[in-house]
């Protein structure tokens, strides 16, 4: 369950029951006075048990523990308040922290569903997603005064290590990686995953999430990384993986362009049905609603990218008030 990576740096596997990601990699860095935990898992009993057990195995001092959430997703930030000690600090990027504030304030109004609805996602399926998506149900419940906003370049010393925060918007608007320059170790969060492709969705208030993501890949591609420590699954070749992810999105963009040009006048929901997905379902309509939610989010991110560059165009209100693409 726990694994020593190098001196004073450990991985704790936190299971994510029923989630295709399977497990979150939580990292524990032992310091002299205070230690740091990077990412926590969902706010649910199974995750809490795993993390608690892992930290106990490592003889962590729960009274002197700070927590860094690489981004706002609930499988990373869900339990930050439960594991940071009473006088501890909870680090998160300024941008994701602000977004989390808004999300928690507007939670009951379900504003986070509005873009999907506008782009043709069926209303009944959307209610199902709102009630069942763990990302909404197992998120942290509030923000308290232990939270500390970090920015690109912020340095966090832990024991012999100096972690440098790298801002890599895309996967979330405030996603971060942590860089140990001297050791060549990169905590890649969900910006770079190795045997799964990081989900890129269209975020409310962000013009071009995919463009941001690709810029962030470009920004970090030449770092002399010797060891990657991703948010999920196993590490791999950092530089090769960045090239693969770049090519993946080029292919995806070509696929969306082709779908739009072949059948002009579709909504984003319909376009997503013409993209290839690694899901065994008979047809697009038979996709489980939560998988459809992610698929449409990804499709919209690719649409936004193509719109911004003038490859396709949006026609407002054509399909019962919904935008279509040509
Ligand atoms: Zn994530």
Boltz pocket constraint, residues with backbone or C-beta under 6 A from the ligand:
constraints:
  - pocket:
      binder: B
      contacts: [[A, 71], [A, 73], [A, 76], [A, 171], [A, 190]]
      max_distance: 6.0
